[in-house]
Amino acid sequence: MNLEETYYFTQIGVGIAVIVSIIFVGLELRQNSFLMRKSMGDTRKERVNWLFEQLTIDEEFRVFFQRITTDYKNFTDDEKFRATCLGARSLRGMLDELVDYFEGRITKEEWIALEWELTHIAKRPNTEPAYQQFLKHNYPENVQQYWESLSKI
């Protein structure tokens, strides 16, 4: 085998190696996307589990949480601030997921769950003040427009 034939075989080998590398990178990206979506789903579950755990084990929190929807207009300034902070904690994760939705990083099934959560949390009297005071300017315009289009009643 002369030097020219060796050169051509080497070029074929390099071409095959490049193709294998591209396939490998594609598989890694796919796996990374799956893990990222799983992580977002796990974060959502943790957020919901935290809330239900607090409602289950902390009577004072449970009473306060129920009063948010039944007696918010009679809250003291301190209680309203506490409720607003709770609203910010609840809403921030959902708005983060909304960013991911607009950037195409969540599945249709995840969107269904998120849309339901957003629709319901928008009706809580403590979330709009949380959005206006703490969260609004941390999110892109499309997220702000979506949140502001939700019915607050």
CYANA upper distance limits for C-alpha pairs under 8 A (distance plus 0.5 A):
  1 MET  CA      5 GLU  CA      6.74
  1 MET  CA      6 THR  CA      7.37
  2 ASN  CA      6 THR  CA      6.96
  3 LEU  CA      7 TYR  CA      6.70
  4 GLU  CA      8 TYR  CA      6.96
  5 GLU  CA      9 PHE  CA      6.77
  6 THR  CA     10 THR  CA      6.59
  7 TYR  CA     11 GLN  CA      6.75
  8 TYR  CA     12 ILE  CA      6.76
  9 PHE  CA     13 GLY  CA      6.70
 10 THR  CA     14 VAL  CA      6.66
 11 GLN  CA     15 GLY  CA      6.63
 12 ILE  CA     16 ILE  CA      6.73
 13 GLY  CA     17 ALA  CA      6.62
 14 VAL  CA     18 VAL  CA      6.66
 15 GLY  CA     19 ILE  CA      6.83
 16 ILE  CA     20 VAL  CA      6.69
 17 ALA  CA     21 SER  CA      6.56
 18 VAL  CA     22 ILE  CA      6.70
 19 ILE  CA     23 ILE  CA      6.79
 20 VAL  CA     24 PHE  CA      6.64
 21 SER  CA     25 VAL  CA      6.66
 22 ILE  CA     26 GLY  CA      6.69
 23 ILE  CA     27 LEU  CA      6.79
 24 PHE  CA     28 GLU  CA      6.72
 25 VAL  CA     29 LEU  CA      6.64
 26 GLY  CA     30 ARG  CA      6.72
 27 LEU  CA     31 GLN  CA      6.70
 28 GLU  CA     32 ASN  CA      6.52
 29 LEU  CA     33 SER  CA      6.59
 30 ARG  CA     34 PHE  CA      6.79
 31 GLN  CA     35 LEU  CA      6.70
 32 ASN  CA     36 MET  CA      6.60
 33 SER  CA     37 ARG  CA      6.73
 33 SER  CA    105 ARG  CA      8.18
 34 PHE  CA     38 LYS  CA      6.65
 35 LEU  CA     39 SER  CA      6.55
 36 MET  CA     40 MET  CA      6.79
 37 ARG  CA     41 GLY  CA      6.74
 37 ARG  CA    105 ARG  CA      7.55
 37 ARG  CA    106 ILE  CA      6.70
 37 ARG  CA    107 THR  CA      8.46
 38 LYS  CA     42 ASP  CA      6.59
 39 SER  CA     43 THR  CA      6.61
 40 MET  CA     44 ARG  CA      6.77
 40 MET  CA     97 GLU  CA      7.95
 41 GLY  CA     45 LYS  CA      6.77
 41 GLY  CA    110 GLU  CA      8.09
 42 ASP  CA     46 GLU  CA      6.60
 43 THR  CA     47 ARG  CA      6.68
 44 ARG  CA     48 VAL  CA      6.81
 44 ARG  CA     93 GLY  CA      7.83
 44 ARG  CA     94 MET  CA      8.46
 45 LYS  CA     49 ASN  CA      6.36
 46 GLU  CA     50 TRP  CA      6.42
 47 ARG  CA     51 LEU  CA      6.93
 47 ARG  CA     90 SER  CA      7.90
 47 ARG  CA     93 GLY  CA      8.41
 48 VAL  CA     52 PHE  CA      6.77
 49 ASN  CA     53 GLU  CA      6.38
 50 TRP  CA     54 GLN  CA      6.66
 51 LEU  CA     55 LEU  CA      6.68
 52 PHE  CA     56 THR  CA      6.47
 53 GLU  CA     57 ILE  CA      6.61
 54 GLN  CA     58 ASP  CA      5.89
 54 GLN  CA     61 PHE  CA      7.26
 54 GLN  CA     62 ARG  CA      7.73
 55 LEU  CA     59 GLU  CA      7.46
 55 LEU  CA     61 PHE  CA      6.84
 55 LEU  CA     62 ARG  CA      5.21
 55 LEU  CA     65 PHE  CA      8.41
 56 THR  CA     62 ARG  CA      7.86
 58 ASP  CA     62 ARG  CA      6.68
 59 GLU  CA     63 VAL  CA      6.69
 60 GLU  CA     64 PHE  CA      6.69
 61 PHE  CA     65 PHE  CA      6.42
 62 ARG  CA     66 GLN  CA      6.70
 63 VAL  CA     67 ARG  CA      6.68
 64 PHE  CA     68 ILE  CA      6.95
 65 PHE  CA     69 THR  CA      8.06
 66 GLN  CA     70 THR  CA      7.09
 67 ARG  CA     71 ASP  CA      5.49
 67 ARG  CA     72 TYR  CA      6.86
 68 ILE  CA     72 TYR  CA      5.36
 68 ILE  CA     83 ALA  CA      7.55
 68 ILE  CA    124 ARG  CA      7.99
 68 ILE  CA    125 PRO  CA      7.42
 68 ILE  CA    126 ASN  CA      7.55
 69 THR  CA    124 ARG  CA      6.84
 69 THR  CA    125 PRO  CA      7.20
 71 ASP  CA     75 PHE  CA      7.33
 72 TYR  CA     80 LYS  CA      7.95
 72 TYR  CA    125 PRO  CA      7.46
 72 TYR  CA    126 ASN  CA      8.48
 75 PHE  CA     79 GLU  CA      6.01
 75 PHE  CA     80 LYS  CA      6.32
 76 THR  CA     80 LYS  CA      6.65
 77 ASP  CA     81 PHE  CA      6.65
 78 ASP  CA     82 ARG  CA      6.69
 79 GLU  CA     83 ALA  CA      6.56
 80 LYS  CA     84 THR  CA      6.47
 80 LYS  CA    126 ASN  CA      8.00
 81 PHE  CA     85 CYS  CA      6.68
 82 ARG  CA     86 LEU  CA      6.79
 83 ALA  CA     87 GLY  CA      6.60
 83 ALA  CA    126 ASN  CA      6.11
 84 THR  CA     88 ALA  CA      6.68
 84 THR  CA    126 ASN  CA      5.53
 84 THR  CA    127 THR  CA      6.91
 84 THR  CA    129 PRO  CA      6.62
 84 THR  CA    130 ALA  CA      5.38
 85 CYS  CA     89 ARG  CA      6.74
 85 CYS  CA    130 ALA  CA      7.00
 86 LEU  CA     90 SER  CA      6.74
 86 LEU  CA    126 ASN  CA      8.23
 87 GLY  CA     91 LEU  CA      6.40
 87 GLY  CA    126 ASN  CA      5.93
 87 GLY  CA    127 THR  CA      5.04
 87 GLY  CA    128 GLU  CA      8.48
 87 GLY  CA    130 ALA  CA      6.09
 87 GLY  CA    131 TYR  CA      8.48
 88 ALA  CA     92 ARG  CA      6.25
 88 ALA  CA    127 THR  CA      7.08
 88 ALA  CA    130 ALA  CA      5.38
 88 ALA  CA    131 TYR  CA      7.12
 88 ALA  CA    134 PHE  CA      7.43
 88 ALA  CA    135 LEU  CA      7.63
 89 ARG  CA     93 GLY  CA      7.87
 90 SER  CA     94 MET  CA      7.75
 91 LEU  CA     95 LEU  CA      6.69
 91 LEU  CA    121 ILE  CA      8.06
 91 LEU  CA    127 THR  CA      7.43
 91 LEU  CA    131 TYR  CA      8.13
 92 ARG  CA     96 ASP  CA      6.68
 92 ARG  CA    135 LEU  CA      7.57
 93 GLY  CA     97 GLU  CA      6.80
 94 MET  CA     98 LEU  CA      6.67
 94 MET  CA    114 LEU  CA      7.42
 94 MET  CA    117 GLU  CA      8.33
 94 MET  CA    118 LEU  CA      7.47
 95 LEU  CA     99 VAL  CA      6.83
 95 LEU  CA    139 TYR  CA      8.27
 95 LEU  CA    143 VAL  CA      7.60
 96 ASP  CA    100 ASP  CA      7.05
 97 GLU  CA    101 TYR  CA      6.66
 97 GLU  CA    106 ILE  CA      8.44
 97 GLU  CA    114 LEU  CA      8.08
 98 LEU  CA    102 PHE  CA      6.80
 98 LEU  CA    114 LEU  CA      8.24
 98 LEU  CA    143 VAL  CA      7.05
 99 VAL  CA    103 GLU  CA      6.77
 99 VAL  CA    139 TYR  CA      8.26
 99 VAL  CA    140 PRO  CA      8.30
 99 VAL  CA    143 VAL  CA      6.92
100 ASP  CA    104 GLY  CA      6.65
100 ASP  CA    105 ARG  CA      5.58
100 ASP  CA    106 ILE  CA      6.77
101 TYR  CA    105 ARG  CA      6.20
101 TYR  CA    106 ILE  CA      5.89
101 TYR  CA    111 TRP  CA      7.50
102 PHE  CA    142 ASN  CA      8.36
102 PHE  CA    143 VAL  CA      8.47
106 ILE  CA    110 GLU  CA      6.58
106 ILE  CA    111 TRP  CA      7.17
107 THR  CA    111 TRP  CA      6.72
108 LYS  CA    112 ILE  CA      6.83
109 GLU  CA    113 ALA  CA      7.19
110 GLU  CA    114 LEU  CA      6.67
111 TRP  CA    115 GLU  CA      6.33
112 ILE  CA    116 TRP  CA      6.78
113 ALA  CA    117 GLU  CA      6.80
114 LEU  CA    118 LEU  CA      6.58
115 GLU  CA    119 THR  CA      6.57
116 TRP  CA    120 HIS  CA      6.84
117 GLU  CA    121 ILE  CA      6.52
118 LEU  CA    122 ALA  CA      6.45
118 LEU  CA    147 TRP  CA      8.48
119 THR  CA    123 LYS  CA      7.63
119 THR  CA    150 LEU  CA      7.08
119 THR  CA    151 SER  CA      7.89
120 HIS  CA    124 ARG  CA      7.78
121 ILE  CA    127 THR  CA      7.38
122 ALA  CA    127 THR  CA      6.86
122 ALA  CA    128 GLU  CA      7.52
122 ALA  CA    147 TRP  CA      8.37
122 ALA  CA    150 LEU  CA      7.17
122 ALA  CA    151 SER  CA      7.30
122 ALA  CA    152 LYS  CA      5.77
122 ALA  CA    153 ILE  CA      8.47
123 LYS  CA    127 THR  CA      8.32
123 LYS  CA    151 SER  CA      7.46
123 LYS  CA    152 LYS  CA      4.99
123 LYS  CA    153 ILE  CA      5.80
124 ARG  CA    128 GLU  CA      8.29
124 ARG  CA    152 LYS  CA      7.99
125 PRO  CA    129 PRO  CA      8.24
126 ASN  CA    130 ALA  CA      6.93
127 THR  CA    131 TYR  CA      6.53
128 GLU  CA    132 GLN  CA      6.61
129 PRO  CA    133 GLN  CA      6.36
130 ALA  CA    134 PHE  CA      6.06
130 ALA  CA    135 LEU  CA      7.18
131 TYR  CA    135 LEU  CA      5.19
131 TYR  CA    136 LYS  CA      5.79
132 GLN  CA    136 LYS  CA      6.00
135 LEU  CA    139 TYR  CA      7.72
136 LYS  CA    144 GLN  CA      7.04
139 TYR  CA    143 VAL  CA      6.69
139 TYR  CA    144 GLN  CA      7.07
140 PRO  CA    144 GLN  CA      6.93
141 GLU  CA    145 GLN  CA      6.53
142 ASN  CA    146 TYR  CA      6.65
143 VAL  CA    147 TRP  CA      6.68
144 GLN  CA    148 GLU  CA      6.49
145 GLN  CA    149 SER  CA      6.56
146 TYR  CA    150 LEU  CA      7.22
